[in-house]
Every structure is written in C-alpha cells, then in structure tokens.
C-alpha cells in the first residue's frame, strides 16, 4: 500500500474495479471505504493535508469496514 506524507494517515490505496478506498492511519488501524469515486481518490492523493481531506471528504460519507 503506498505510503503518504501525513501526520494522521500512513497509507492510502484504491481498487478502481470495486471502487474501494483503503486508508491506514498512523496508529495502524486500517479501513476500507466503499463506492468511492475515482476522482475523490485522485484528489485525496493531491491534497496538501491528507487528514483534513479525509475528515471533510471521506469520513461519515461512505460505508466502511475496519480491516483486521
């Protein structure tokens, strides 16, 4: 999973076929977010603040499952 530069998020990945966004936080907790548009993933990667982008554009907007 590609690492990103962030104080809140360790890594972000995306599966375009299933439209699933994968996010791993600094504490190691990982989540899969479902039905995420590809453009949102691209914007997430370009965001200056990954934590702020996540809070404003992803959290509470998509169904999700915690990864084990």
C-alpha positions in Angstrom: 0.0 0.0 0.0 1.5 3.4 -1.0 2.7 5.5 2.0 1.8 9.2 2.1 3.2 12.1 3.9 0.9 12.9 6.7 0.8 13.2 10.5 -2.5 11.3 10.6 -2.5 8.9 7.7 0.2 6.3 7.0 -1.0 4.9 3.6 -3.8 5.2 1.0 -4.7 2.8 -1.8 -7.6 2.3 -4.1 -9.2 -0.5 -6.1 -10.8 1.0 -9.1 -12.8 -2.2 -10.0 -14.6 -2.3 -6.7 -14.4 1.5 -6.0 -12.9 0.7 -2.6 -10.6 3.2 -0.8 -8.2 1.8 1.7 -6.8 4.0 4.4 -4.3 3.1 7.1 -3.9 5.6 10.0 -0.7 6.3 11.9 -1.8 4.1 14.8 -2.0 1.2 12.4 -5.8 1.0 12.1 -7.0 0.3 8.6 -10.4 0.8 6.9 -12.0 0.1 3.6 -14.4 2.7 2.3 -16.9 1.6 -0.3 -18.3 3.2 -3.5 -15.7 5.9 -3.5 -15.4 7.7 -6.9 -12.0 7.5 -8.6 -11.8 11.3 -8.8 -12.0 11.5 -5.0 -9.1 9.1 -4.6 -7.0 11.3 -7.0 -8.0 14.4 -5.1 -7.0 12.7 -1.8 -3.6 11.9 -3.1 -3.1 15.5 -4.2 -4.4 17.0 -1.0 -2.0 19.2 0.9 -3.4 17.9 4.2 -4.5 14.2 4.0 -6.0 14.3 7.5 -8.1 17.4 6.7 -9.2 15.9 3.3 -10.2 12.7 5.0 -12.2 14.5 7.7 -14.0 16.7 5.2 -14.5 14.4 2.2 -14.4 10.7 3.3 -15.3 10.3 7.0 -19.1 9.8 7.5 -19.8 9.9 3.8 -19.2 6.3 2.7 -19.9 2.9 4.1 -16.8 1.3 5.6 -15.4 -1.7 7.3 -12.4 -1.9 9.7 -9.6 -4.1 8.4 -8.1 -6.8 10.6 
